[in-house]
Amino acid sequence: MSVLLSPMVYFTITGDNMTDRAKLPFSTATLPNIGSSNGTARVVTLGCDTFAVSDDLAPALAWLDAVAVVVYFGWLLWLLYHKIPRVERTLDARSVTPRDFAVEVNGLPPKLSGDQHSQYSALLEEHLEESIRCSRQKADLRTTDENGHQLKFVESISLVRDYRGKLLASRGRAAKQRSARLLEDKFKEGSVKEVKRDKAVAAYNKAVEKDLALKVPAHEDASVVRAFVTLRTDLDRDHLIFHYRMTQFSMLRLAACCHKTPLFFGKALKVGVAPEPSDIMWENQDIPLRSRNLRKALVFLIALGMLLISGALEASAKRVEKTVKDKQETWNCDNSSQVFAVEDQVFSAVNLTLEAALHLESQSFPSWVSVEFVNCFCKSQGIATVMGNETLQQSTSCEAWLSEELTVVGASIGATVVVVVVNVVLATVMRALAKFERPLSVSALQASVMTKVFVAMFINTALVIVVVNMYIGPLKSFFDGYTDFVPDWYLTVGAALILTMLTNSVSPHLSQLAKACFAGLQQRFSGALHREELADVYRYAEFDMPQHYAVNLVVLVTVVVYSPGMPVLIYIGCVNFVVSSLTDKYVLLRASCMPPMISADTAPGACGIGLFAGGA
């Protein structure tokens, strides 16, 4: 894409159609700056030939952009349907893991009547054995041994029971117990005071009391949430999953009576491939579905509130810009009927010269001349010209105007800083909120973190700034901006977006590198002596893969969405991926622990987000 859009980048940078009106950096690296005006039309000069932008250049650039979009979609489809599945199949063929022989069974009845509940595992095993036997018979595979006895297909069943959140509470109690034990050992060594030791012991005892206060049913009486079933062969696993293929969707499970899938005490089971044991978050297994849904709703409200705060801060910057703009609109810069004389020369607002503007400082002219005409002159020169002219800098002619313009620039840059800071906060908060939802596996947690961080950061980076600066008639008091992507939109909003993207393409990756370097310094200068403290210091942190996916997705999707009008974003995206590749390689190989064995669902999910966002 960068190669195909290189001509567009060249023409936007070398053009001068918007140079005199640019306020922010990169304002001229946008589509309206292409070419220069010859009085009647915008033209581009290549060598000795001159081409009209609208008739000759625009169609060619549009076709290049269309081809770049096709390349983008082709690359994502190739990753999604060829590269990622091939790598997954290759890795799966090289290793044998418990996942190859296990299934996860959901949709189980919580309780069975009478004494049957105490025999839950045996009844479920009998039901699954019959299902596999039925599936093998349809495939013309034997179900008995040489002596005519029925073959056994299920090796073991692990029932997940509802302990009403006690598993998670037990994990917290274990952490407090570890802290109390550590302080007890250090107290014996004389390295900590008794008060600190007693505080940790009291916290542990309080956790124990809280854990014991939970009313948890006996193991055999507890409700069943789901089951993990280990089969004897991977072929039996495939047969069992195929047998329950029609119950993978909620609507089909509700209509289970309409197909031949057997029911287990009136319930249509949902059978799928089980995650790896290291991928399962056991402490969340007994969290009810209703509780997880309520947590998701609360997470949504918190994220929405943070985005509204970010939008309010950006709206404040927009309000400052609008105040200055409304004041400048009262200037009568285009009215040539009002004239005055300076040294026998007649001037108006449209032909005021530098010498005449400076001469106004020492003369007694009407207020509409000495203020309005000079401001019009300064506005026509632009910030770069005024700040680059020593004569104007030493005079007071453009001082008030320059102060107002720099206020607008400061507000725009401040809005950019707000976006970057809020993105950092959002990434941290979304990661904590994803854990708060209590997902059932590490893979689900990573997918949730990636999706939440991407959505929040993309809205904050690429959508809020557009919404704040748009014009909505019924809400004109709050949204009195641009009705379309006009040239002025690119000078203000587009330039601010480019500056934000340039910052976001470097800062997240360098912050990860800084964390890795800080961990190395902590190992060197921590001063830890106890074995458990040393283990904590020298244990590397996990590689934050979902956040890296989310940050790169934000850059990728923003570039694809806005590059037709701001093609320089293509090269900013290239900078992001180069920096990301170098820093991620170092952090992963030098400053991260061995990641757990999880599923490959995150990568296809990222490709799906890229396809959806690109199509939108």
C-alpha positions as CSV (number, residue, x, y, z in Angstrom):
1,M,0.0,0.0,0.0
2,S,2.8,2.4,0.8
3,V,4.3,1.9,-2.7
4,L,0.9,2.4,-4.4
5,L,0.1,5.6,-2.5
6,S,3.6,7.1,-2.8
7,P,2.6,9.3,-5.7
8,M,-0.2,10.8,-3.6
9,V,2.2,11.4,-0.7
10,Y,4.6,13.1,-3.1
11,F,2.0,15.4,-4.6
12,T,0.5,16.4,-1.2
13,I,3.9,17.3,0.3
14,T,5.2,19.2,-2.7
15,G,2.0,21.1,-3.3
16,D,1.4,24.7,-2.0
17,N,-2.3,25.1,-2.3
18,M,-2.8,25.2,1.5
19,T,0.6,26.3,2.7
20,D,-0.4,29.9,3.6
21,R,-3.3,28.7,5.7
22,A,-1.4,25.9,7.6
23,K,-1.4,26.2,11.4
24,L,-0.4,22.8,12.7
25,P,2.5,20.5,11.6
26,F,1.4,18.1,8.8
27,S,-1.4,20.4,7.7
28,T,0.1,20.5,4.2
29,A,0.5,16.7,4.1
30,T,-3.2,16.3,3.2
31,L,-5.2,15.9,0.0
32,P,-6.3,19.6,-0.4
33,N,-2.7,20.7,-0.6
34,I,-2.1,18.9,-4.0
35,G,-1.0,21.2,-6.7
36,S,-1.0,25.0,-6.9
37,S,-3.5,27.5,-8.3
38,N,-2.8,29.2,-11.6
39,G,-5.7,31.6,-11.2
40,T,-8.4,29.4,-12.8
41,A,-7.6,25.9,-11.7
42,R,-5.3,23.7,-9.6
43,V,-2.4,22.3,-11.6
44,V,0.6,20.0,-11.0
45,T,3.8,20.5,-12.9
46,L,5.9,17.4,-13.8
47,G,9.0,18.4,-15.8
48,C,7.8,20.6,-18.6
49,D,4.2,19.3,-18.6
50,T,1.4,20.8,-16.6
51,F,-1.6,18.6,-15.6
52,A,-5.0,19.7,-14.1
53,V,-5.6,18.1,-10.7
54,S,-9.3,17.6,-11.2
55,D,-9.2,16.2,-14.8
56,D,-5.8,14.4,-15.1
57,L,-4.4,13.6,-11.7
58,A,-7.4,12.9,-9.5
59,P,-8.6,9.8,-11.5
60,A,-5.2,8.2,-11.5
61,L,-4.8,8.7,-7.8
62,A,-8.3,7.3,-7.2
63,W,-7.4,4.2,-9.1
64,L,-4.2,3.8,-7.1
65,D,-6.1,4.1,-3.9
66,A,-8.7,1.5,-5.0
67,V,-5.9,-1.0,-5.9
68,A,-4.3,-0.4,-2.5
69,V,-7.6,-1.2,-0.8
70,V,-7.8,-4.5,-2.8
71,V,-4.3,-5.4,-1.7
72,Y,-5.2,-4.7,1.9
73,F,-8.2,-7.0,1.8
74,G,-6.3,-9.6,-0.1
75,W,-3.5,-9.7,2.4
76,L,-6.0,-10.0,5.4
77,L,-7.9,-12.8,3.6
78,W,-4.7,-14.6,2.9
79,L,-3.7,-14.4,6.6
80,L,-7.1,-15.5,7.8
81,Y,-7.8,-18.4,5.5
82,H,-4.3,-19.6,4.5
83,K,-1.4,-18.5,6.6
84,I,-2.9,-18.8,10.2
85,P,-4.7,-22.1,9.6
86,R,-1.6,-23.6,8.0
87,V,0.7,-22.6,10.9
88,E,-1.9,-23.9,13.4
89,R,-2.1,-27.3,11.6
90,T,1.7,-27.5,11.5
91,L,2.1,-26.8,15.2
92,D,-0.7,-29.2,16.1
93,A,0.8,-32.0,14.1
94,R,4.2,-31.6,15.8
95,S,2.8,-32.0,19.4
96,V,0.4,-34.1,21.3
97,T,-1.4,-32.3,24.1
98,P,-4.4,-33.1,26.4
99,R,-6.6,-30.9,24.1
100,D,-6.3,-33.5,21.4
101,F,-8.3,-36.0,23.5
102,A,-10.6,-33.7,25.5
103,V,-14.0,-32.0,25.0
104,E,-15.8,-29.4,27.0
105,V,-19.5,-30.1,27.7
106,N,-21.9,-27.2,28.4
107,G,-25.6,-27.0,28.8
108,L,-25.7,-29.6,31.5
109,P,-28.7,-29.7,33.9
110,P,-27.5,-28.1,37.2
111,K,-29.1,-30.8,39.3
112,L,-30.6,-34.2,38.9
113,S,-33.5,-35.5,40.9
114,G,-33.0,-37.6,44.0
115,D,-30.0,-39.9,44.3
116,Q,-29.2,-39.5,40.6
117,H,-27.3,-36.3,41.4
118,S,-24.7,-38.2,43.4
119,Q,-24.2,-40.4,40.3
120,Y,-23.9,-37.5,37.9
121,S,-20.5,-38.4,36.6
122,A,-21.5,-42.0,35.8
123,L,-24.8,-41.0,34.2
124,L,-23.0,-38.5,32.0
125,E,-20.3,-41.0,31.0
126,E,-23.0,-43.5,30.0
127,H,-24.8,-40.9,27.9
128,L,-21.6,-39.9,26.1
129,E,-20.5,-43.5,25.6
130,E,-23.9,-44.1,23.8
131,S,-23.5,-41.0,21.7
132,I,-20.0,-42.1,20.5
133,R,-21.2,-45.6,19.9
134,C,-24.0,-44.3,17.7
135,S,-21.6,-42.1,15.8
136,R,-19.1,-44.9,15.2
137,Q,-21.9,-47.2,14.0
138,K,-22.9,-44.6,11.3
139,A,-19.2,-44.5,10.2
140,D,-19.0,-48.3,10.0
141,L,-16.5,-48.5,12.9
142,R,-16.6,-51.2,15.4
143,T,-18.0,-50.7,18.9
144,T,-17.1,-54.0,20.5
145,D,-13.8,-55.9,21.0
146,E,-13.0,-59.5,19.9
147,N,-15.0,-61.0,22.7
148,G,-18.1,-59.0,21.9
149,H,-17.8,-56.7,24.9
150,Q,-18.6,-53.0,24.5
151,L,-15.5,-50.8,23.9
152,K,-14.9,-48.0,26.4
153,F,-14.4,-44.6,24.9
154,V,-14.5,-42.2,27.9
155,E,-11.3,-42.2,30.0
156,S,-12.4,-39.7,32.7
157,I,-14.9,-36.9,33.5
158,S,-14.1,-33.8,35.6
159,L,-17.3,-32.0,36.7
160,V,-17.1,-28.3,37.4
161,R,-19.4,-27.5,40.3
162,D,-20.9,-24.2,41.5
163,Y,-19.1,-23.2,44.7
164,R,-20.6,-19.7,44.5
165,G,-17.3,-18.0,43.9
166,K,-15.3,-19.7,46.5
167,L,-12.6,-20.8,44.1
168,L,-11.7,-17.2,43.4
169,A,-11.9,-16.3,47.1
170,S,-9.5,-19.2,47.9
171,R,-7.0,-17.8,45.4
172,G,-7.1,-14.5,47.2
173,R,-6.7,-16.2,50.5
174,A,-3.7,-18.1,49.2
175,A,-2.0,-14.8,48.2
176,K,-2.6,-13.3,51.6
177,Q,-1.3,-16.5,53.2
178,R,1.9,-16.2,51.2
179,S,2.4,-12.6,52.2
180,A,1.9,-13.5,55.9
181,R,4.4,-16.4,55.6
182,L,6.9,-14.2,54.0
183,L,6.7,-11.5,56.6
184,E,6.8,-14.1,59.4
185,D,10.1,-15.4,58.0
186,K,11.5,-11.9,57.7
187,F,10.4,-11.1,61.2
188,K,12.3,-14.0,62.5
189,E,15.3,-12.7,60.7
190,G,14.8,-9.3,62.2
191,S,14.4,-7.4,58.9
192,V,10.7,-6.3,59.5
193,K,8.9,-4.9,62.5
194,E,6.3,-6.9,64.4
195,V,3.6,-4.4,63.6
196,K,3.9,-5.1,59.8
197,R,3.9,-8.8,60.4
198,D,0.8,-8.6,62.6
199,K,-1.0,-6.6,60.0
200,A,-0.4,-9.2,57.3
201,V,-1.4,-12.0,59.6
202,A,-4.6,-10.1,60.5
203,A,-5.4,-9.7,56.8
204,Y,-4.9,-13.4,56.2
205,N,-7.1,-14.3,59.2
206,K,-9.8,-12.0,57.9
207,A,-9.7,-13.6,54.5
208,V,-10.0,-17.0,56.2
209,E,-13.0,-15.9,58.2
210,K,-14.7,-14.5,55.1
211,D,-14.0,-17.7,53.2
212,L,-15.5,-19.8,55.9
213,A,-18.5,-17.6,56.1
214,L,-19.5,-18.5,52.6
215,K,-22.4,-20.9,52.6
216,V,-21.2,-23.5,50.1
217,P,-23.0,-26.8,49.6
218,A,-21.3,-30.1,50.0
219,H,-19.3,-31.3,47.1
220,E,-21.8,-34.0,46.0
221,D,-24.8,-31.6,46.4
222,A,-23.3,-28.7,44.5
223,S,-24.8,-27.8,41.1
224,V,-22.9,-28.8,38.0
225,V,-21.8,-26.0,35.7
226,R,-19.9,-27.8,33.0
227,A,-17.7,-30.9,32.5
228,F,-14.3,-31.7,30.9
229,V,-14.3,-35.1,29.4
230,T,-11.1,-36.9,28.4
231,L,-11.5,-39.6,25.7
232,R,-9.2,-42.5,24.8
233,T,-8.5,-41.5,21.2
234,D,-8.6,-38.3,19.2
235,L,-10.9,-40.1,16.7
236,D,-13.5,-40.6,19.5
237,R,-13.3,-36.8,20.3
238,D,-14.0,-36.0,16.7
239,H,-16.9,-38.4,16.6
240,L,-18.4,-36.9,19.7
241,I,-18.1,-33.3,18.5
242,F,-19.6,-34.3,15.1
243,H,-22.5,-36.0,16.9
244,Y,-23.4,-32.8,18.7
245,R,-22.7,-30.5,15.7
246,M,-26.3,-29.3,15.5
247,T,-26.3,-28.1,19.1
248,Q,-23.5,-25.5,18.7
249,F,-26.0,-22.7,18.3
250,S,-28.6,-21.5,20.8
251,M,-31.5,-21.6,18.5
252,L,-30.8,-25.2,17.4
253,R,-30.4,-26.2,21.0
254,L,-33.9,-24.8,21.8
255,A,-35.2,-26.9,18.9
256,A,-33.4,-30.0,19.9
257,C,-36.6,-32.0,19.7
258,C,-36.7,-31.4,16.0
259,H,-33.5,-33.3,15.3
260,K,-32.1,-36.7,16.4
261,T,-29.5,-35.5,18.9
262,P,-30.2,-37.3,22.2
263,L,-31.0,-35.2,25.2
264,F,-29.4,-35.6,28.6
265,F,-32.3,-35.4,31.1
266,G,-34.1,-33.0,28.9
267,K,-31.1,-30.9,28.0
268,A,-29.4,-30.6,24.6
269,L,-25.6,-30.6,25.3
270,K,-23.1,-28.3,23.7
271,V,-19.9,-30.2,23.0
272,G,-16.7,-28.5,21.8
273,V,-13.0,-28.9,21.9
274,A,-11.6,-28.3,25.4
275,P,-8.9,-25.7,26.0
276,E,-5.5,-26.7,27.2
277,P,-5.2,-27.2,31.0
278,S,-2.9,-24.2,31.2
279,D,-5.4,-22.2,29.3
280,I,-8.2,-22.8,31.8
281,M,-8.8,-20.1,34.4
282,W,-10.0,-22.5,37.1
283,E,-10.8,-19.8,39.7
284,N,-13.6,-18.4,37.3
285,Q,-15.2,-21.7,36.5
286,D,-17.9,-21.4,39.2
287,I,-18.9,-17.8,38.3
288,P,-22.6,-18.0,37.1
289,L,-23.4,-16.8,33.6
290,R,-25.7,-14.1,35.0
291,S,-23.0,-12.7,37.1
292,R,-20.6,-12.5,34.1
293,N,-23.3,-10.8,32.0
294,L,-23.8,-8.2,34.7
295,R,-20.1,-7.6,34.9
296,K,-19.9,-7.1,31.1
297,A,-22.7,-4.5,31.3
298,L,-20.9,-2.7,34.1
299,V,-17.6,-2.7,32.0
300,F,-19.5,-1.2,29.1
301,L,-20.8,1.7,31.2
302,I,-17.3,2.4,32.6
303,A,-15.7,2.4,29.2
304,L,-18.5,4.6,27.9
305,G,-17.9,7.1,30.7
306,M,-14.2,7.3,30.0
307,L,-14.8,7.9,26.3
308,L,-17.3,10.7,27.2
309,I,-14.7,12.3,29.4
310,S,-12.2,12.2,26.6
311,G,-14.8,13.7,24.2
312,A,-15.5,16.5,26.7
313,L,-11.8,17.4,26.9
314,E,-11.5,17.5,23.2
315,A,-14.7,19.5,22.9
316,S,-13.1,22.1,25.3
317,A,-10.2,22.4,22.9
318,K,-12.7,22.8,20.0
319,R,-14.5,25.5,22.0
320,V,-11.3,27.6,22.3
321,E,-10.7,27.3,18.6
322,K,-14.3,28.2,17.8
323,T,-14.1,31.3,20.0
324,V,-11.0,32.6,18.1
325,K,-12.6,31.7,14.7
326,D,-15.8,33.5,15.5
327,K,-13.9,36.6,16.5
328,Q,-11.9,36.5,13.2
329,E,-15.1,36.2,11.2
330,T,-16.1,39.6,12.3
331,W,-13.1,41.1,10.6
332,N,-14.0,42.8,7.3
333,C,-11.0,41.5,5.4
334,D,-12.7,41.2,2.0
335,N,-14.2,44.7,2.0
336,S,-12.2,46.9,-0.3
337,S,-14.5,49.9,0.0
338,Q,-12.8,51.0,3.3
339,V,-9.4,52.5,2.3
340,F,-6.8,54.7,3.9
341,A,-3.6,56.4,2.7
342,V,0.0,55.7,3.8
343,E,2.6,57.9,2.3
344,D,0.5,58.8,-0.7
345,Q,-0.5,55.2,-1.3
346,V,-4.0,53.9,-0.9
347,F,-4.5,50.6,0.8
348,S,-7.5,48.4,1.6
349,A,-7.8,45.1,3.5
350,V,-7.0,43.0,0.4
351,N,-3.8,44.8,-0.6
352,L,-2.2,45.8,2.7
353,T,1.6,45.5,2.6
354,L,4.1,44.8,5.3
355,E,5.5,48.3,5.3
356,A,2.0,49.8,5.5
357,A,1.1,47.5,8.4
358,L,4.2,48.5,10.3
359,H,3.5,52.2,9.6
360,L,0.2,51.9,11.3
361,E,1.9,51.4,14.7
362,S,3.2,54.9,14.7
363,Q,0.2,56.7,13.2
364,S,-3.2,57.7,14.5
365,F,-5.7,55.9,12.4
366,P,-9.3,54.9,13.2
367,S,-9.5,51.8,15.4
368,W,-11.0,49.8,12.5
369,V,-7.9,50.5,10.5
370,S,-5.2,50.0,13.1
371,V,-6.6,46.8,14.5
372,E,-8.8,45.1,11.9
373,F,-6.6,45.8,8.9
374,V,-3.4,44.7,10.6
375,N,-5.1,41.5,11.8
376,C,-6.3,40.8,8.3
377,F,-2.8,41.3,7.1
378,C,-1.3,39.0,9.7
379,K,-4.0,36.4,8.9
380,S,-3.1,36.5,5.2
381,Q,0.6,36.0,6.0
382,G,0.1,32.9,8.2
383,I,1.8,31.8,11.4
384,A,4.9,30.5,9.7
385,T,5.5,33.8,7.9
386,V,4.9,36.0,11.0
387,M,7.1,33.9,13.2
388,G,9.8,33.7,10.6
389,N,9.9,37.4,10.0
390,E,12.2,39.3,12.4
391,T,10.5,42.6,11.6
392,L,7.1,41.3,12.5
393,Q,8.4,39.6,15.6
394,Q,10.0,42.8,16.9
395,S,6.9,44.9,16.2
396,T,3.6,44.8,18.0
397,S,1.5,44.7,14.8
398,C,0.7,41.0,14.9
399,E,1.2,40.4,18.6
400,A,-2.4,40.0,19.6
401,W,-3.3,38.0,16.5
402,L,-0.3,35.7,17.0
403,S,-1.2,35.1,20.6
404,E,-4.7,34.0,19.6
405,E,-3.4,31.7,16.9
406,L,-0.9,30.1,19.2
407,T,-3.7,29.6,21.7
408,V,-5.6,27.6,19.0
409,V,-2.4,25.6,18.2
410,G,-1.8,24.9,21.8
411,A,-5.4,23.7,22.3
412,S,-5.0,21.4,19.3
413,I,-1.8,20.0,20.6
414,G,-3.3,19.7,24.0
415,A,-6.1,17.7,22.5
416,T,-3.6,15.4,20.9
417,V,-1.8,14.9,24.3
418,V,-5.2,14.2,25.9
419,V,-5.9,11.5,23.3
420,V,-2.5,9.8,23.9
421,V,-2.8,9.9,27.7
422,V,-6.4,8.7,27.6
423,N,-5.3,5.8,25.4
424,V,-2.7,4.7,27.9
425,V,-5.3,4.9,30.7
426,L,-7.8,3.0,28.6
427,A,-5.4,0.2,27.8
428,T,-4.7,-0.2,31.6
429,V,-8.3,0.1,32.6
430,M,-9.7,-2.2,29.9
431,R,-7.2,-4.9,30.8
432,A,-8.4,-4.7,34.5
433,L,-12.1,-4.7,33.4
434,A,-11.6,-7.7,31.1
435,K,-10.3,-9.6,34.2
436,F,-13.3,-8.3,36.1
437,E,-15.6,-10.1,33.7
438,R,-14.2,-13.4,34.9
439,P,-13.6,-15.2,31.6
440,L,-13.3,-18.9,31.6
441,S,-9.9,-19.2,29.8
442,V,-6.7,-17.3,29.2
443,S,-7.6,-17.3,25.4
444,A,-11.0,-15.7,26.2
445,L,-9.3,-13.2,28.4
446,Q,-6.8,-12.2,25.7
447,A,-9.5,-11.9,23.1
448,S,-11.6,-9.8,25.4
449,V,-8.6,-7.5,26.2
450,M,-7.7,-7.1,22.6
451,T,-11.3,-6.3,21.5
452,K,-12.0,-3.9,24.3
453,V,-8.7,-2.0,24.1
454,F,-9.0,-1.8,20.3
455,V,-12.5,-0.5,20.3
456,A,-11.9,2.0,23.1
457,M,-8.6,3.3,21.6
458,F,-10.0,3.5,18.1
459,I,-13.0,5.4,19.2
460,N,-10.9,7.8,21.3
461,T,-8.2,8.2,18.6
462,A,-10.1,8.3,15.3
463,L,-13.8,8.8,15.9
464,V,-14.2,11.2,18.9
465,I,-12.2,13.9,17.2
466,V,-14.4,13.6,14.1
467,V,-17.6,13.7,16.1
468,V,-16.5,16.7,18.1
469,N,-15.7,18.7,15.0
470,M,-18.8,17.8,12.9
471,Y,-21.9,19.9,12.4
472,I,-25.2,18.6,13.7
473,G,-28.1,21.1,13.1
474,P,-30.4,20.2,16.1
475,L,-27.3,20.2,18.4
476,K,-25.6,23.2,16.9
477,S,-24.7,24.6,20.4
478,F,-22.5,21.6,20.9
479,F,-21.6,20.4,17.4
480,D,-21.0,23.5,15.2
481,G,-18.1,22.2,13.1
482,Y,-17.8,20.9,9.6
483,T,-20.5,19.5,7.4
484,D,-18.1,17.5,5.2
485,F,-14.4,16.7,4.7
486,V,-13.7,20.2,3.4
487,P,-10.1,21.7,3.1
488,D,-10.4,23.5,6.4
489,W,-11.3,20.2,8.1
490,Y,-7.9,18.8,6.9
491,L,-6.1,21.9,8.1
492,T,-7.3,21.5,11.7
493,V,-8.9,18.1,12.4
494,G,-6.8,16.1,9.9
495,A,-3.5,17.7,11.0
496,A,-4.3,16.9,14.7
497,L,-5.2,13.3,13.8
498,I,-1.8,12.9,11.9
499,L,0.0,14.3,14.9
500,T,-1.9,11.9,17.2
501,M,-1.1,8.9,15.0
502,L,2.6,9.8,14.9
503,T,2.7,9.9,18.7
504,N,0.7,6.7,19.0
505,S,3.0,4.9,16.5
506,V,6.0,5.3,18.9
507,S,4.9,5.9,22.5
508,P,3.2,2.5,23.3
509,H,6.1,0.4,22.0
510,L,8.8,2.6,23.7
511,S,6.8,2.3,27.0
512,Q,7.0,-1.5,26.8
513,L,10.7,-1.3,26.2
514,A,11.0,1.1,29.2
515,K,9.2,-1.4,31.4
516,A,11.5,-4.2,30.3
517,C,14.6,-2.0,31.1
518,F,13.1,-1.0,34.5
519,A,12.6,-4.7,35.3
520,G,16.3,-5.3,34.6
521,L,17.3,-2.5,36.9
522,Q,15.0,-3.8,39.6
523,Q,16.7,-7.2,39.4
524,R,20.1,-5.5,39.8
525,F,19.2,-3.1,42.6
526,S,16.2,-4.6,44.4
527,G,18.1,-5.7,47.5
528,A,15.8,-8.7,48.0
529,L,17.2,-11.5,50.2
530,H,14.3,-13.8,50.9
531,R,13.9,-16.7,48.4
532,E,10.3,-15.8,47.6
533,E,11.2,-12.1,47.0
534,L,14.0,-13.2,44.8
535,A,11.7,-15.4,42.8
536,D,9.3,-12.5,42.3
537,V,12.0,-10.1,41.2
538,Y,13.6,-12.5,38.8
539,R,10.3,-13.8,37.4
540,Y,9.7,-12.0,34.1
541,A,6.3,-10.6,33.4
542,E,4.1,-12.1,30.7
543,F,4.2,-10.7,27.2
544,D,1.2,-8.5,26.8
545,M,0.1,-9.9,23.5
546,P,-3.5,-8.7,23.4
547,Q,-2.5,-5.1,24.0
548,H,0.1,-5.3,21.2
549,Y,-2.6,-6.6,18.9
550,A,-4.9,-3.8,19.9
551,V,-2.4,-1.0,19.4
552,N,-1.3,-2.2,16.0
553,L,-4.9,-2.8,15.0
554,V,-5.7,0.8,15.9
555,V,-2.9,2.1,13.7
556,L,-3.8,-0.3,10.9
557,V,-7.5,0.5,10.8
558,T,-7.0,4.3,11.2
559,V,-4.5,4.3,8.4
560,V,-6.9,2.4,6.1
561,V,-9.8,4.6,6.9
562,Y,-8.1,8.0,6.6
563,S,-5.2,7.5,4.2
564,P,-7.2,8.4,1.1
565,G,-7.4,12.0,2.4
566,M,-4.1,11.9,4.4
567,P,-1.8,9.6,2.6
568,V,1.1,10.4,4.8
569,L,-0.5,8.1,7.4
570,I,0.7,5.2,5.3
571,Y,4.3,6.0,6.2
572,I,3.4,6.6,9.8
573,G,1.9,3.1,9.9
574,C,5.1,1.7,8.4
575,V,7.0,3.5,11.2
576,N,4.7,1.9,13.8
577,F,5.1,-1.6,12.5
578,V,8.9,-1.3,12.3
579,V,9.2,0.0,15.8
580,S,6.7,-2.6,17.0
581,S,8.6,-5.4,15.4
582,L,12.0,-4.4,16.9
583,T,10.7,-3.7,20.4
584,D,8.4,-6.7,20.6
585,K,11.2,-9.0,19.5
586,Y,13.4,-7.7,22.3
587,V,10.7,-7.7,25.0
588,L,9.4,-11.2,24.1
589,L,12.8,-12.9,23.9
590,R,14.7,-11.0,26.6
591,A,12.2,-9.7,29.2
592,S,9.2,-12.0,29.2
593,C,8.4,-15.4,30.7
594,M,7.3,-18.5,28.8
595,P,3.7,-17.8,27.7
596,P,1.0,-20.4,28.5
597,M,-0.2,-22.8,25.9
598,I,-3.4,-21.2,24.5
599,S,-5.5,-21.4,21.4
600,A,-4.9,-19.4,18.3
601,D,-8.2,-17.6,18.3
602,T,-6.6,-14.1,18.9
603,A,-4.9,-13.9,15.5
604,P,-8.1,-14.7,13.4
605,G,-10.0,-12.3,15.6
606,A,-7.6,-9.5,14.8
607,C,-7.9,-10.3,11.1
608,G,-11.7,-10.3,11.4
609,I,-11.6,-6.8,13.1
610,G,-9.3,-5.5,10.3
611,L,-11.6,-6.8,7.6
612,F,-14.8,-5.4,9.2
613,A,-13.2,-2.0,9.9
614,G,-11.7,-1.8,6.4
615,G,-15.1,-2.6,4.9
616,A,-16.9,-0.1,7.1
